[in-house]
Amino acid sequence: MDDDQTAAAVREHVRAFSEGDLRALMAGLAADAVWITGRTTVRGTAELEPFFAAAINDLKPRLAIENLVVDGPRAAAQVTETLVWDGAERSFAVAAFFVLRDGLIVAAKIYREGSAELE
């Protein structure tokens, strides 16, 4: 997988998540994908679909890529996340690290400013 393909896959993931396009979001994930954010680990698309659906519906997130560094099937992104939490819109700096296989995200580790947990 070349750098352009990896960058395009990550950008499509961010677009789909931000627009609440769950179908496109899931299409970009490998069946055995592992997603780690804070203390939460979600494995496989059967767990990831309700995980992302809840985030989209409850938090109304919007992501903006500030920086994206790609090396073959790996990518690191600095992202600004704007979401609704406790009735108010809030923004956070996020660092996200992705591993892709065959054009699909197979692993992600997400760090939100301060903590990946919303409190």
DRENLOLUM-406186 format. One record per residue: residue number from 1; residue in three letters; x, y, z of N, C-alpha, C, O, CB in turn. Coordinates in steps of 0.02 Angstrom, whole numbers, plus 50000, padded with zeros to 5 digits. Glycine has a CB too. Layout:
BEGIN
{NUM ALA {X Y Z} {X Y Z} {X Y Z} {X Y Z} {X Y Z}}
...
***
This chain:
BEGIN
{1 MET {50043 49941 50000} {50000 50000 50000} {50045 50062 50000} {50091 50067 50040} {49952 50000 50061}}
{2 ASP {50031 50108 49955} {50074 50167 49952} {50045 50224 49995} {49989 50220 50019} {50082 50191 49879}}
{3 ASP {50086 50275 50004} {50068 50330 50049} {50003 50365 50028} {49962 50382 50070} {50125 50381 50050}}
{4 ASP {49994 50374 49963} {49933 50408 49939} {49870 50368 49956} {49819 50398 49975} {49937 50420 49864}}
{5 GLN {49873 50302 49949} {49815 50260 49965} {49800 50263 50040} {49742 50267 50060} {49828 50187 49944}}
{6 THR {49852 50260 50081} {49842 50264 50153} {49812 50331 50173} {49764 50334 50211} {49909 50253 50191}}
{7 ALA {49839 50385 50146} {49813 50452 50161} {49740 50457 50140} {49699 50485 50177} {49855 50506 50127}}
{8 ALA {49723 50432 50081} {49654 50435 50057} {49607 50395 50103} {49552 50418 50116} {49650 50408 49985}}
{9 ALA {49629 50337 50127} {49587 50296 50171} {49576 50332 50238} {49520 50331 50263} {49620 50228 50183}}
{10 VAL {49627 50363 50265} {49619 50399 50329} {49574 50460 50319} {49531 50473 50360} {49688 50420 50357}}
{11 ARG {49584 50496 50265} {49542 50555 50251} {49469 50534 50242} {49423 50570 50264} {49568 50593 50189}}
{12 GLU {49457 50478 50209} {49388 50454 50199} {49358 50433 50266} {49299 50446 50278} {49387 50394 50150}}
{13 HIS {49397 50402 50309} {49373 50384 50376} {49351 50448 50414} {49297 50449 50443} {49427 50346 50416}}
{14 VAL {49392 50499 50413} {49377 50561 50448} {49315 50594 50417} {49272 50619 50454} {49437 50610 50444}}
{15 ARG {49310 50594 50352} {49251 50623 50318} {49187 50586 50339} {49138 50618 50358} {49259 50621 50242}}
{16 ALA {49189 50520 50335} {49130 50480 50351} {49109 50490 50424} {49049 50497 50438} {49144 50405 50338}}
{17 PHE {49157 50490 50469} {49141 50499 50540} {49110 50568 50551} {49060 50575 50586} {49204 50490 50584}}
{18 SER {49141 50619 50523} {49118 50688 50531} {49049 50700 50502} {49010 50739 50529} {49167 50735 50500}}
{19 GLU {49034 50666 50448} {48969 50675 50415} {48916 50626 50440} {48859 50627 50417} {48977 50667 50340}}
{20 GLY {48935 50583 50488} {48888 50534 50514} {48869 50480 50465} {48815 50451 50469} {48826 50569 50537}}
{21 ASP {48914 50466 50417} {48902 50416 50365} {48927 50348 50389} {48982 50327 50372} {48937 50437 50298}}
{22 LEU {48885 50315 50430} {48905 50252 50461} {48921 50199 50409} {48968 50159 50419} {48851 50227 50508}}
{23 ARG {48884 50197 50355} {48896 50146 50303} {48966 50154 50274} {49003 50105 50268} {48842 50152 50247}}
{24 ALA {48985 50215 50255} {49051 50227 50227} {49105 50216 50279} {49159 50190 50264} {49056 50299 50199}}
{25 LEU {49091 50235 50341} {49139 50225 50396} {49155 50151 50403} {49214 50132 50408} {49110 50253 50462}}
{26 MET {49104 50109 50405} {49114 50037 50414} {49147 50006 50353} {49185 49958 50360} {49046 50002 50427}}
{27 ALA {49135 50033 50293} {49165 50006 50232} {49241 50015 50232} {49276 49980 50196} {49135 50040 50171}}
{28 GLY {49266 50062 50271} {49337 50075 50274} {49374 50035 50327} {49434 50044 50337} {49349 50146 50285}}
{29 LEU {49339 49992 50363} {49369 49953 50417} {49374 49879 50399} {49328 49851 50370} {49329 49961 50482}}
{30 ALA {49430 49848 50416} {49437 49776 50407} {49391 49740 50456} {49377 49766 50510} {49512 49753 50417}}
{31 ALA {49368 49681 50438} {49322 49642 50481} {49352 49630 50550} {49315 49625 50599} {49305 49576 50448}}
{32 ASP {49419 49624 50554} {49452 49609 50617} {49485 49671 50648} {49531 49664 50689} {49504 49554 50607}}
{33 ALA {49463 49729 50629} {49494 49791 50654} {49490 49797 50730} {49442 49774 50761} {49460 49852 50622}}
{34 VAL {49541 49827 50758} {49544 49840 50830} {49551 49915 50839} {49594 49947 50809} {49604 49802 50864}}
{35 TRP {49507 49944 50881} {49505 50016 50893} {49516 50027 50967} {49479 50000 51008} {49437 50047 50870}}
{36 ILE {49566 50066 50985} {49581 50080 51055} {49576 50155 51066} {49609 50194 51031} {49652 50053 51075}}
{37 THR {49536 50175 51114} {49530 50245 51133} {49521 50248 51208} {49474 50219 51236} {49470 50279 51096}}
{38 GLY {49566 50283 51241} {49563 50284 51315} {49570 50214 51343} {49616 50177 51325} {49497 50316 51339}}
{39 ARG {49525 50197 51387} {49525 50130 51417} {49481 50080 51379} {49471 50024 51402} {49503 50133 51490}}
{40 THR {49456 50101 51323} {49409 50061 51284} {49444 50028 51225} {49478 50062 51186} {49350 50103 51260}}
{41 THR {49435 49963 51217} {49458 49926 51159} {49398 49893 51127} {49360 49857 51160} {49513 49873 51178}}
{42 VAL {49389 49905 51062} {49334 49876 51025} {49363 49834 50969} {49408 49856 50933} {49286 49933 50997}}
{43 ARG {49337 49773 50962} {49366 49726 50914} {49314 49701 50863} {49259 49680 50882} {49396 49666 50950}}
{44 GLY {49332 49706 50800} {49290 49679 50747} {49231 49724 50730} {49207 49762 50771} {49264 49611 50767}}
{45 THR {49208 49718 50668} {49155 49762 50644} {49089 49751 50681} {49049 49797 50684} {49146 49752 50570}}
{46 ALA {49077 49691 50707} {49015 49680 50745} {49012 49724 50807} {48958 49745 50828} {49008 49606 50764}}
{47 GLU {49069 49737 50838} {49072 49782 50897} {49082 49855 50875} {49057 49901 50908} {49129 49760 50943}}
{48 LEU {49119 49864 50821} {49135 49933 50800} {49073 49970 50774} {49067 50030 50785} {49188 49931 50746}}
{49 GLU {49029 49936 50740} {48971 49972 50712} {48928 50004 50766} {48913 50064 50760} {48928 49923 50671}}
{50 PRO {48907 49968 50819} {48869 50003 50871} {48911 50055 50909} {48884 50105 50932} {48840 49953 50920}}
{51 PHE {48975 50043 50916} {49020 50090 50949} {49020 50157 50912} {49012 50210 50942} {49091 50061 50954}}
{52 PHE {49031 50154 50846} {49032 50215 50806} {48962 50246 50800} {48955 50307 50800} {49060 50201 50736}}
{53 ALA {48911 50205 50794} {48842 50231 50789} {48825 50272 50851} {48796 50326 50846} {48792 50174 50779}}
{54 ALA {48843 50246 50909} {48829 50282 50972} {48868 50348 50974} {48840 50399 50994} {48847 50239 51033}}
{55 ALA {48931 50346 50954} {48971 50408 50955} {48941 50460 50907} {48935 50519 50925} {49044 50393 50934}}
{56 ILE {48922 50439 50848} {48893 50485 50799} {48828 50514 50825} {48818 50574 50821} {48882 50449 50731}}
{57 ASN {48785 50472 50851} {48719 50494 50874} {48722 50536 50938} {48687 50585 50944} {48674 50435 50885}}
{58 ASP {48765 50516 50985} {48767 50549 51050} {48811 50612 51051} {48794 50661 51084} {48791 50500 51101}}
{59 LEU {48867 50610 51016} {48916 50664 51021} {48917 50712 50962} {48944 50767 50967} {48984 50635 51028}}
{60 LYS {48887 50691 50906} {48886 50734 50845} {48956 50759 50828} {48965 50819 50818} {48838 50793 50855}}
{61 PRO {49006 50714 50824} {49075 50736 50815} {49090 50762 50744} {49061 50740 50694} {49121 50680 50830}}
{62 ARG {49135 50809 50742} {49163 50834 50680} {49239 50833 50689} {49264 50858 50739} {49136 50906 50660}}
{63 LEU {49274 50806 50640} {49346 50802 50643} {49376 50844 50588} {49349 50849 50533} {49370 50729 50638}}
{64 ALA {49433 50875 50603} {49472 50912 50553} {49544 50891 50560} {49575 50899 50613} {49463 50989 50562}}
{65 ILE {49572 50865 50506} {49643 50845 50506} {49686 50907 50503} {49680 50948 50457} {49659 50796 50447}}
{66 GLU {49730 50914 50552} {49778 50970 50554} {49843 50949 50520} {49872 50988 50482} {49792 50993 50627}}
{67 ASN {49866 50889 50533} {49927 50861 50504} {49917 50787 50493} {49883 50754 50533} {49989 50874 50550}}
{68 LEU {49945 50760 50440} {49941 50689 50425} {50008 50666 50399} {50034 50692 50349} {49884 50673 50374}}
{69 VAL {50038 50617 50433} {50102 50590 50414} {50091 50516 50397} {50061 50479 50436} {50157 50598 50471}}
{70 VAL {50114 50496 50338} {50101 50429 50314} {50167 50395 50296} {50213 50426 50268} {50054 50430 50253}}
{71 ASP {50171 50331 50313} {50229 50289 50294} {50202 50221 50274} {50192 50177 50316} {50281 50283 50354}}
{72 GLY {50190 50212 50209} {50163 50149 50185} {50094 50137 50215} {50049 50178 50206} {50209 50091 50201}}
{73 PRO {50085 50080 50251} {50020 50064 50279} {50006 50095 50347} {49957 50077 50380} {50013 49990 50283}}
{74 ARG {50049 50140 50369} {50041 50171 50435} {50030 50247 50428} {50058 50278 50383} {50102 50157 50481}}
{75 ALA {49989 50274 50473} {49977 50346 50471} {49970 50373 50542} {49945 50339 50587} {49914 50362 50429}}
{76 ALA {49992 50435 50550} {49983 50471 50613} {49949 50537 50595} {49970 50572 50549} {50051 50483 50651}}
{77 ALA {49897 50554 50632} {49859 50615 50617} {49850 50656 50680} {49835 50631 50734} {49791 50598 50587}}
{78 GLN {49861 50722 50672} {49842 50770 50724} {49775 50797 50701} {49768 50824 50646} {49898 50828 50733}}
{79 VAL {49725 50791 50744} {49656 50807 50726} {49626 50852 50778} {49641 50847 50838} {49614 50742 50718}}
{80 THR {49582 50897 50756} {49540 50935 50803} {49471 50903 50800} {49441 50896 50747} {49538 51011 50785}}
{81 GLU {49446 50884 50859} {49380 50853 50864} {49334 50902 50899} {49349 50926 50954} {49383 50785 50903}}
{82 THR {49278 50917 50868} {49226 50958 50898} {49165 50914 50907} {49143 50881 50861} {49210 51021 50853}}
{83 LEU {49138 50914 50969} {49082 50871 50984} {49036 50904 51035} {49053 50956 51064} {49106 50803 51010}}
{84 VAL {48979 50873 51046} {48933 50897 51096} {48938 50852 51157} {48927 50792 51153} {48859 50900 51069}}
{85 TRP {48955 50882 51214} {48962 50844 51276} {48928 50883 51332} {48942 50942 51342} {49037 50831 51294}}
{86 ASP {48884 50850 51367} {48849 50881 51424} {48813 50945 51402} {48812 50995 51438} {48898 50896 51481}}
{87 GLY {48784 50942 51341} {48744 50998 51316} {48783 51055 51286} {48754 51104 51263} {48704 51024 51370}}
{88 ALA {48849 51050 51285} {48890 51105 51258} {48938 51079 51205} {48962 51022 51209} {48929 51139 51315}}
{89 GLU {48952 51122 51156} {49001 51104 51105} {49071 51115 51134} {49086 51167 51163} {48991 51146 51041}}
{90 ARG {49113 51064 51125} {49182 51067 51150} {49230 51043 51096} {49211 51004 51052} {49190 51023 51214}}
{91 SER {49291 51068 51098} {49342 51048 51050} {49402 51019 51087} {49420 51042 51142} {49364 51107 51006}}
{92 PHE {49433 50969 51056} {49490 50935 51085} {49543 50923 51032} {49527 50914 50973} {49469 50868 51117}}
{93 ALA {49606 50924 51052} {49659 50901 51009} {49662 50825 51015} {49657 50798 51070} {49728 50935 51028}}
{94 VAL {49671 50791 50959} {49672 50718 50957} {49733 50696 50917} {49749 50726 50866} {49607 50689 50927}}
{95 ALA {49766 50645 50942} {49818 50611 50903} {49791 50541 50886} {49768 50505 50930} {49887 50606 50943}}
{96 ALA {49795 50523 50823} {49768 50459 50801} {49820 50423 50760} {49853 50452 50716} {49703 50469 50760}}
{97 PHE {49828 50359 50774} {49878 50318 50740} {49842 50259 50708} {49805 50223 50742} {49933 50293 50789}}
{98 PHE {49854 50249 50644} {49818 50198 50605} {49866 50149 50573} {49922 50166 50555} {49775 50231 50552}}
{99 VAL {49843 50087 50567} {49877 50035 50527} {49825 50010 50478} {49769 49994 50496} {49906 49977 50573}}
{100 LEU {49845 50006 50414} {49800 49982 50362} {49826 49918 50331} {49886 49905 50330} {49791 50036 50309}}
{101 ARG {49779 49880 50304} {49796 49819 50267} {49746 49815 50209} {49686 49820 50219} {49792 49754 50313}}
{102 ASP {49771 49806 50149} {49729 49801 50090} {49681 49860 50084} {49623 49851 50063} {49689 49735 50092}}
{103 GLY {49704 49919 50102} {49663 49979 50095} {49613 49991 50151} {49576 50040 50149} {49627 49977 50032}}
{104 LEU {49612 49948 50202} {49564 49954 50257} {49600 49966 50323} {49655 49941 50333} {49520 49891 50261}}
{105 ILE {49569 50004 50366} {49597 50015 50433} {49591 49950 50472} {49536 49923 50480} {49562 50074 50469}}
{106 VAL {49647 49926 50498} {49647 49864 50537} {49661 49878 50610} {49645 49837 50653} {49699 49816 50509}}
{107 ALA {49691 49936 50625} {49704 49954 50695} {49707 50029 50701} {49731 50064 50657} {49770 49922 50720}}
{108 ALA {49682 50054 50758} {49686 50125 50773} {49695 50135 50848} {49666 50098 50888} {49623 50163 50748}}
{109 LYS {49735 50183 50866} {49746 50203 50935} {49734 50278 50937} {49767 50316 50902} {49818 50183 50962}}
{110 ILE {49687 50299 50980} {49666 50369 50982} {49681 50399 51051} {49666 50369 51102} {49590 50375 50966}}
{111 TYR {49712 50457 51050} {49728 50494 51112} {49694 50562 51108} {49709 50601 51063} {49805 50502 51123}}
{112 ARG {49649 50576 51154} {49616 50641 51157} {49654 50684 51208} {49678 50658 51258} {49540 50635 51177}}
{113 GLU {49659 50749 51195} {49694 50795 51239} {49672 50785 51311} {49612 50786 51327} {49680 50868 51218}}
{114 GLY {49719 50775 51355} {49705 50763 51426} {49689 50690 51438} {49721 50657 51480} {49647 50806 51449}}
{115 SER {49640 50663 51403} {49620 50594 51410} {49572 50578 51353} {49538 50622 51328} {49586 50580 51479}}
{116 ALA {49569 50516 51333} {49521 50495 51282} {49451 50488 51313} {49402 50482 51278} {49542 50429 51249}}
{117 GLU {49448 50488 51379} {49384 50480 51413} {49352 50549 51422} {49386 50596 51443} {49393 50445 51482}}
{118 LEU {49288 50554 51408} {49252 50616 51420} {49226 50615 51491} {49194 50567 51512} {49195 50626 51369}}
{119 GLU {49239 50668 51527} {49215 50672 51596} {49187 50739 51610} {49164 50752 51666} {49272 50657 51645}}
***
